[in-house]
Amino acid sequence: MKIIENKTYDQERALYASCDTKIKNCTFSGPADGESVLKESRNIKVSGCLFDLRYPFWHDEGVEAENCTMTELCRAPVWYTRNATFKNFEINGVKAFRECDNVKLIDCRAKSPELGWCCRGVEIEGGDITSEYFLLNSSDIKIDGLHFKGKYSFQYTKNVEIRNAVFDTKDAFWHSENVTIYDSVIKGEYAAWYSKNLKLVRCKISGTQPFCYVENLVMEDCETEGCDLSFEYSTVNATIRGRVDSVKNPLSGSIIADEIGEIIIDENSREGSDCKIIVR
């Protein structure tokens, strides 16, 4: 492979359409303020670089990149890219990762609003991400060990598997479909409204009014904290360790818990309740 090392570039499309190239310890910054430095590249390996310009990885295919930093000026850094792995990256520009296919993030640290929109085939291992509308409208997602903070995550996502994660997030998983979460913590209000085929196994959920208007919710051996007005207008089969503060107007299925603070069946609800509620 061709090797480019210890260079600084600031011009437009500096390494446009690079192919079979290793790029090591380079800096993409300077007064020319050029964008799209690696656009339309193929089979590239990038390490130890600083990205301080816009749109570096657009329409690329076959990217292996590690130990790099993207500054706040590196806006929309990865769009329309296929088959790419980013390892140990510091990502600070807005709108990172959009309309990508088969992208993997390993031990990355990101502060990027609107990260991961409309992507297909996303894998995330470890890392710490702060974002809003994280992974909006993306599909075929696998996550293990992520720490996430931010509002409106996983909305309109499909085919998601999550393990060993911690989410501090409001309005998460709205309108999602076919999501399974194992051994994870979900903190935040109004979790998973309008979702379909959501399964949680050995998870801990906290925050008011979770799981309303859900179609086919399954909870196995889960815990809740501060969860009041739960399950309204949802079809649910749940086994919960400990207390649920209150249950309101579930449609059907069963809810089994050690303690339920209040069961609310509203006579004026738009649909009747045919849910079995059992306190152990």
TADAMO-V111902 format. One record per backbone hydrogen bond with DSSP energy under -1.0 kcal/mol. NH is the residue of the N-H (numbers start at 1). CO is the residue of the C=O. E is the energy in kcal/mol with one decimal. If there is no record, write none. Layout:
NH,CO,E ; NH,CO,E
This chain:
2,20,-2.0 ; 4,22,-3.2 ; 6,24,-2.2 ; 9,27,-2.7 ; 13,35,-2.9 ; 15,37,-2.2 ; 16,13,-1.6 ; 17,39,-3.0 ; 18,15,-1.2 ; 20,42,-1.7 ; 21,43,-1.1 ; 22,2,-3.6 ; 23,45,-3.3 ; 24,4,-2.9 ; 25,47,-2.6 ; 27,7,-2.6 ; 28,50,-3.0 ; 29,9,-1.2 ; 33,30,-1.4 ; 34,10,-3.2 ; 36,54,-2.0 ; 38,56,-1.4 ; 39,36,-1.1 ; 40,58,-2.7 ; 41,38,-1.1 ; 42,18,-2.8 ; 43,61,-2.3 ; 44,62,-2.2 ; 45,21,-2.5 ; 46,64,-2.9 ; 47,23,-2.4 ; 48,66,-1.5 ; 50,26,-2.1 ; 51,69,-3.1 ; 52,28,-2.5 ; 55,75,-2.3 ; 57,77,-2.8 ; 59,79,-2.0 ; 61,41,-1.8 ; 62,82,-2.0 ; 63,83,-1.7 ; 64,44,-2.2 ; 65,85,-2.7 ; 66,46,-2.3 ; 67,87,-2.0 ; 69,49,-2.1 ; 70,90,-3.5 ; 71,51,-2.4 ; 74,71,-1.4 ; 75,73,-1.9 ; 76,94,-3.0 ; 79,57,-1.6 ; 80,98,-2.3 ; 82,60,-2.4 ; 83,101,-2.1 ; 84,102,-1.8 ; 85,63,-2.6 ; 86,104,-2.9 ; 87,65,-2.7 ; 88,106,-3.0 ; 90,68,-2.0 ; 91,109,-3.0 ; 92,70,-1.3 ; 95,113,-2.9 ; 98,78,-1.6 ; 99,117,-2.1 ; 101,81,-2.2 ; 102,120,-2.7 ; 103,121,-1.8 ; 104,84,-2.7 ; 105,123,-2.9 ; 106,86,-2.6 ; 107,125,-3.2 ; 109,89,-2.9 ; 110,128,-2.3 ; 111,91,-2.8 ; 112,130,-2.0 ; 114,132,-2.0 ; 116,96,-2.7 ; 117,97,-1.0 ; 118,136,-2.7 ; 120,100,-2.7 ; 121,139,-2.1 ; 122,140,-1.4 ; 123,103,-2.3 ; 124,142,-2.5 ; 125,105,-2.8 ; 126,144,-3.2 ; 128,108,-2.2 ; 129,147,-2.6 ; 130,110,-2.7 ; 131,149,-1.8 ; 133,151,-2.3 ; 135,115,-3.0 ; 136,133,-1.5 ; 137,155,-2.6 ; 138,135,-1.7 ; 139,119,-2.3 ; 140,158,-1.9 ; 141,159,-2.2 ; 142,122,-2.7 ; 143,161,-2.5 ; 144,124,-2.4 ; 145,163,-2.4 ; 147,127,-1.9 ; 148,166,-2.9 ; 149,129,-2.2 ; 150,168,-2.3 ; 152,170,-3.2 ; 154,134,-2.8 ; 156,174,-2.5 ; 157,154,-1.3 ; 158,138,-1.6 ; 159,177,-2.0 ; 160,178,-2.1 ; 161,141,-2.4 ; 162,180,-2.5 ; 163,143,-2.0 ; 164,182,-1.4 ; 166,146,-2.4 ; 167,185,-2.9 ; 168,148,-2.4 ; 169,187,-3.1 ; 171,189,-2.6 ; 173,153,-2.5 ; 175,193,-1.9 ; 176,173,-1.6 ; 177,157,-2.2 ; 178,196,-2.3 ; 179,197,-1.3 ; 180,160,-2.5 ; 181,199,-2.7 ; 182,162,-2.9 ; 183,201,-2.5 ; 185,165,-2.3 ; 186,204,-2.9 ; 187,167,-3.4 ; 188,206,-2.0 ; 190,208,-2.7 ; 192,172,-3.5 ; 194,212,-1.7 ; 195,192,-1.4 ; 196,176,-2.2 ; 197,215,-3.0 ; 199,179,-2.7 ; 200,218,-2.6 ; 201,181,-2.8 ; 202,220,-3.0 ; 204,184,-2.2 ; 205,223,-2.6 ; 206,186,-2.4 ; 207,225,-1.6 ; 209,228,-2.1 ; 211,191,-2.9 ; 213,232,-3.0 ; 215,195,-2.5 ; 217,235,-2.7 ; 218,198,-2.7 ; 219,237,-2.3 ; 220,200,-2.9 ; 222,239,-1.9 ; 223,203,-2.6 ; 225,205,-2.1 ; 228,226,-1.0 ; 230,246,-2.2 ; 231,210,-2.0 ; 233,249,-2.9 ; 234,231,-1.7 ; 235,214,-2.3 ; 236,252,-2.4 ; 237,217,-2.4 ; 238,254,-2.5 ; 239,219,-2.2 ; 240,256,-3.1 ; 241,222,-3.6 ; 244,259,-2.3 ; 246,227,-1.5 ; 247,262,-2.6 ; 248,230,-2.6 ; 249,264,-2.6 ; 251,234,-2.2 ; 252,234,-1.1 ; 254,236,-2.0 ; 255,276,-2.8 ; 256,238,-2.6 ; 257,278,-2.2 ; 258,242,-1.1 ; 259,242,-1.7 ; 261,244,-2.6 ; 264,247,-3.4 ; 269,266,-1.9 ; 274,251,-3.6 ; 276,253,-2.6 ; 278,255,-3.1 ; 280,257,-2.6
